[in-house]
Amino acid sequence: MSSVFTKIINGEIPAYKIAENDRFLAFLDVNPNAKGHTLCIPKQEINKIFDLNEDLYLDLMQFSRKIAIALEKAIDCKRVGMAVIGLEVPHCHVHLIPLNEMDEMRFEKKVKLEKVDFENIVKEIQQYL
């Protein structure tokens, strides 16, 4: 069965897409830890990050870096944190989270945003890509 991320890639589920190429997709987390919380995923459905072949792994990191740099310019934060946990969706993904405090990396507190907020965040980030 396809993961929720594969359904997003296939257009079966809508997403607030930031960037996409033939191998990767970056989109806003709809249950964010902080404003701008972004997920970067390979389009190939692979469960664990260390199951990626070396080239795909390195390319995912390079793609994520590009998104993180734009994210840090677009969102007022001290830095962008990165986490790879992978328990919640069986499809490799990198969390990029704008940070002003450590609690924003704990996946306990969530930020409530409206549709227009998500749409504006996408535009803000995209202007730096």
N, C-alpha and C positions, 0 to 999 in steps of 0.2 A: 504494500500500500504506500502511496506517495506521502511524503512528509508535508506539513503545512507550508514549508518553504518551497518545495517543488510545485505546490499548487499556486503559490505566488509567482514563481518563475513562469509557469504555464498560463498565467492570467486568469486562473480559476478563482482566485481570491485577490481583492484589491490591496494595494500597498502604496505607501508614500515613497516612491522611488527617487533616489538621489542620483545614482549613476549606475550604468550597466554597460557591459560589453559582451562579447560572445562567451566568456567563461565565468564572469562574476556579476553579482548584483549587490548594491548597497541600498538599504531602505531604512526608514525610521521604525524603531520599535514602537508598537502601539500601546505598550504598557511600560513606558520609560521610567528609568531611575532618575533621569534629569532631562531637561529640555535639550533636544538634539541627539539623544541616545540612538545610535545607529547600529544596524547589523550588516555585516559584510559576509557574503556566502558564495561558495562556488556553485555554479549551476549544476554541476554533476552531484548527484545525491550520494554523499559519502558520510557515514555516521560520525566518525571520530577524526579530529584534526590530524593526528599522527598516522592515520591510515591514508592520508593524501600522499601521492608520490611526491618526491622532493621538488620537482619543478612546479607542480600545482601549489604545493605549500608555500614556496618562495614567492610565486606570483600572487597568491592570496595576500601574503604579508605586504607585498609592494602595492597592491590595489588598496588594501586597508590603510596603508601609510598615506597614500594620496588623499583618501577620504578624510582621515584624521587631521591632516594639515588644513584642509578646507574647513572642516568642522571647527577647529580651534580659532580660525579667523572669523567665522560667522557667529559663533556663540560666545558670549562673555563667560570665560572660565579661566581657572588657573592653569589647567592642562587637560589633555584628553587621556583618560585611562583606557586600558585595553584588558579585556578578560575573555578567556575561552573556557567555558564550563561544559556545555554540551549535554547536560542531563535533561533539559526541558524539551528539546526537539532533537530527534535522531537524524540530524543533518548538520554537518560541520558549520559553525558560525562564529564570527568574531564580534564581540560587543565593543563598540567605541562609545565611551561615556564622557561627556564634558564634566569636569570635576571642579568643585570649589571646596568640597569637604569629603572626607573619607567615607562617610555614610552613604554617599551616592554610589559607591561600588558594592554595597552590601546586598543589593537586590531585596531589600526589605521595605524601604520607603519608595513610593511611586509618585510620579507627577501626573496630575490630571490635565489633559490638554483637549481642546476642541478641534474639530476638523479644520477650521480656518487656521488654527495655530500650527498644526502639522503642515498644512500647505505653505504657510509663510516660512517655516523652518526649512523646508525643502528648497524654496527659492533662495533663501539666505545662503545656504551651503553651496548650492549650484553656482552662484556667482563667483565662487573662488576655485572652481574646478577648471 
